[in-house]
Amino acid sequence: MKIGKELLAKMPENYRNHNITSTSAIDMLMKFGDVESAERIFRSIKAKGATIYGALMNGYNLNGESWKCFKIFEEMKEKDIIPDEIEWNILIGACSKSGMLHHCQYIVNQIPLNIQNKIRTQNALIDMWGKCGSIENSKNVFNLVVDRDTITYNAMINAFALNGMGTQAVELYREMPNNLRDHVSQICVLNACSHAGLLHEARTIFNEIYLKTESIITTMV
């Protein structure tokens, strides 16, 4: 971090207002947990693009200050700065961390349909609704996904697990194509079984797993 700050201090003034350079600086500072310095750089930039707003919001998510993302989003709206897919997914992540349904619905209502129909966004929405306790919304999004990938299934299995629906998590795991299953799928379904007291199902799935990673073994203990 010291080296990074030294580089920033030596940066020529004409580079400081460059969105790409400033975005990288904000990203670096946020990863080191220096939120104040990142905010200072953000405020010093005169002409801000969507990417630099995204870097700041992503930093808030990383540092447990997700609630600030909603204030930044309002600033974007006031300045007619349109988020792209990356910024929308960062906002969805903020909603997931906040756990507040009204924030979730407020953000989702403003996401353009062409973004909502992208699989990355759909996967994020499944996860968000599950973490906020709205399992029906998770299922509705899951059912809209045309080409489900590993993340889609894992997000839905985990949503069931988080909401005490172990049987549904196991059923979906069984429906999931074998070639899409990974260690995350296995951990999610084993956690679901554990929370729901489905010991027989957990043992059966555990015995079926060919490569038992340390994380999988720990989940079963």
C-alpha positions in Angstrom: 0.0 0.0 0.0 2.9 2.4 0.8 4.3 2.0 -2.7 0.9 2.6 -4.2 0.4 5.8 -2.3 3.9 7.0 -3.2 3.0 6.5 -6.9 -0.2 8.4 -6.5 1.6 11.3 -4.8 4.1 11.5 -7.7 1.4 11.3 -10.4 1.3 14.3 -12.7 -1.7 16.6 -12.3 -2.9 16.0 -15.9 -3.3 12.3 -15.1 -5.3 12.7 -12.0 -8.4 13.8 -13.8 -8.1 10.9 -16.3 -11.0 8.4 -15.6 -9.0 5.3 -16.4 -6.1 6.2 -14.1 -8.4 7.4 -11.3 -10.5 4.3 -11.6 -7.4 2.2 -11.1 -6.3 4.3 -8.1 -9.7 4.0 -6.4 -9.8 0.3 -7.0 -6.3 -0.1 -5.5 -7.1 2.0 -2.4 -10.4 0.3 -1.8 -8.7 -3.1 -1.9 -6.3 -1.8 0.8 -9.3 -0.6 2.8 -8.4 3.1 2.5 -12.0 4.3 1.8 -11.3 7.9 2.7 -8.5 8.3 0.2 -10.5 6.6 -2.5 -13.4 9.0 -1.9 -11.1 12.0 -2.0 -9.8 11.0 -5.4 -13.4 10.4 -6.6 -14.6 13.8 -5.5 -11.6 15.5 -7.1 -12.5 14.3 -10.6 -14.5 16.8 -12.6 -15.9 14.7 -15.4 -16.9 11.3 -14.0 -18.0 8.4 -16.2 -20.0 5.3 -15.2 -16.8 3.2 -14.7 -15.5 5.4 -11.9 -18.8 5.3 -10.1 -18.7 1.5 -10.4 -15.2 1.4 -8.9 -16.3 3.5 -5.9 -19.5 1.4 -5.3 -17.5 -1.9 -5.7 -15.1 -0.6 -3.1 -17.9 0.1 -0.7 -19.1 -3.5 -1.1 -15.6 -4.7 -0.4 -15.3 -2.6 2.7 -18.7 -3.3 4.3 -20.2 0.0 3.4 -22.7 -1.1 0.8 -25.3 1.3 2.0 -23.3 4.1 0.4 -23.8 2.6 -3.0 -27.5 3.7 -3.0 -26.5 7.3 -2.4 -23.9 7.2 -5.2 -26.6 5.7 -7.5 -28.8 8.6 -6.8 -25.9 10.9 -7.7 -25.5 9.1 -11.0 -29.2 9.6 -11.7 -29.0 13.3 -10.9 -26.2 13.7 -13.4 -27.8 11.5 -16.1 -25.0 8.9 -15.9 -26.4 5.6 -17.2 -25.0 2.5 -15.4 -23.9 -0.4 -17.7 -24.1 -4.1 -16.8 -21.1 -4.0 -14.5 -22.5 -1.1 -12.4 -26.0 -2.7 -12.2 -24.4 -5.9 -10.9 -22.4 -4.0 -8.3 -25.7 -2.4 -7.2 -27.3 -5.8 -7.0 -24.4 -7.0 -4.9 -25.0 -4.0 -2.5 -28.7 -5.1 -2.2 -27.6 -8.6 -1.4 -25.4 -7.3 1.4 -28.0 -4.9 2.7 -30.7 -7.6 3.0 -33.4 -5.0 2.7 -36.2 -5.9 0.3 -37.2 -2.3 -0.4 -33.7 -1.5 -1.7 -33.8 -4.7 -3.8 -37.1 -3.9 -5.4 -36.2 -0.2 -5.9 -33.0 -1.1 -7.8 -34.6 -4.0 -9.8 -37.4 -1.8 -11.0 -34.8 0.5 -12.7 -32.7 -2.2 -14.4 -33.3 -2.1 -18.2 -34.8 -5.4 -19.6 -31.9 -6.0 -21.9 -29.6 -6.0 -18.8 -32.1 -8.1 -16.7 -32.1 -10.7 -19.5 -28.3 -11.2 -19.3 -27.3 -14.4 -17.5 -24.7 -12.6 -15.2 -27.4 -10.3 -14.0 -30.0 -13.1 -13.6 -27.5 -15.1 -11.5 -26.9 -12.1 -9.3 -30.6 -11.5 -8.9 -31.2 -15.1 -7.9 -28.5 -14.7 -5.2 -29.8 -11.3 -4.1 -33.4 -12.4 -3.6 -32.3 -15.6 -1.8 -30.2 -13.6 0.6 -33.1 -11.2 1.2 -35.5 -14.0 2.0 -37.6 -13.6 -1.1 -37.3 -17.2 -2.4 -40.3 -16.8 -4.8 -38.5 -14.0 -6.6 -35.4 -16.2 -6.8 -37.4 -19.0 -8.4 -39.1 -16.6 -10.8 -35.7 -15.4 -12.1 -34.3 -18.9 -12.2 -37.2 -20.1 -14.3 -36.5 -17.2 -16.8 -32.9 -18.3 -17.4 -32.7 -20.0 -20.8 -29.1 -21.3 -20.8 -28.4 -22.1 -17.1 -24.8 -22.4 -16.1 -23.1 -23.6 -13.0 -23.5 -20.3 -11.2 -27.2 -20.2 -12.0 -27.8 -23.6 -10.3 -25.4 -22.9 -7.4 -27.2 -19.5 -6.7 -30.6 -21.2 -6.6 -29.4 -24.2 -4.5 -27.8 -21.7 -2.0 -31.0 -19.6 -2.0 -33.0 -22.7 -1.0 -30.3 -23.5 1.7 -30.4 -19.9 3.1 -34.2 -20.2 3.4 -34.4 -23.6 5.1 -35.6 -25.4 2.1 -33.2 -28.4 2.1 -35.5 -30.8 0.2 -35.9 -28.3 -2.7 -32.1 -27.8 -2.7 -31.5 -31.5 -3.0 -34.1 -31.9 -5.7 -32.5 -29.1 -7.8 -29.0 -30.6 -7.2 -30.3 -33.9 -8.6 -31.8 -32.0 -11.6 -28.5 -30.2 -12.2 -26.5 -31.7 -15.2 -23.5 -33.6 -13.9 -21.1 -31.7 -16.1 -22.2 -28.4 -14.4 -21.7 -29.5 -10.9 -18.6 -28.2 -9.0 -17.3 -28.2 -5.5 -19.5 -25.1 -4.8 -22.6 -27.0 -5.8 -21.7 -29.8 -3.5 -20.9 -27.5 -0.5 -24.2 -25.6 -1.1 -26.3 -28.7 -1.1 -24.5 -30.2 1.9 -25.1 -27.0 3.8 -28.8 -27.1 2.8 -29.0 -30.7 4.1 -27.2 -29.7 7.3 -29.6 -26.8 8.0 -32.7 -28.9 7.3 -31.5 -32.0 9.2 -31.4 -34.2 6.1 -28.6 -36.4 7.3 -29.4 -39.4 5.1 -29.4 -37.2 2.0 -26.2 -35.5 3.0 -24.4 -38.8 3.5 -25.7 -40.1 0.2 -24.5 -37.0 -1.7 -21.1 -37.0 0.2 -20.5 -40.6 -0.8 -21.2 -39.8 -4.4 -18.6 -37.1 -4.6 -15.5 -38.4 -6.3 -13.1 -35.6 -5.3 -13.6 -34.7 -1.7 -11.9 -31.3 -1.1 -11.1 -30.1 2.4 -14.0 -27.7 2.2 -16.4 -30.5 1.4 -15.1 -32.7 4.2 -15.3 -29.7 6.6 -19.0 -29.1 5.6 -19.8 -32.7 6.5 -18.1 -32.6 10.0 
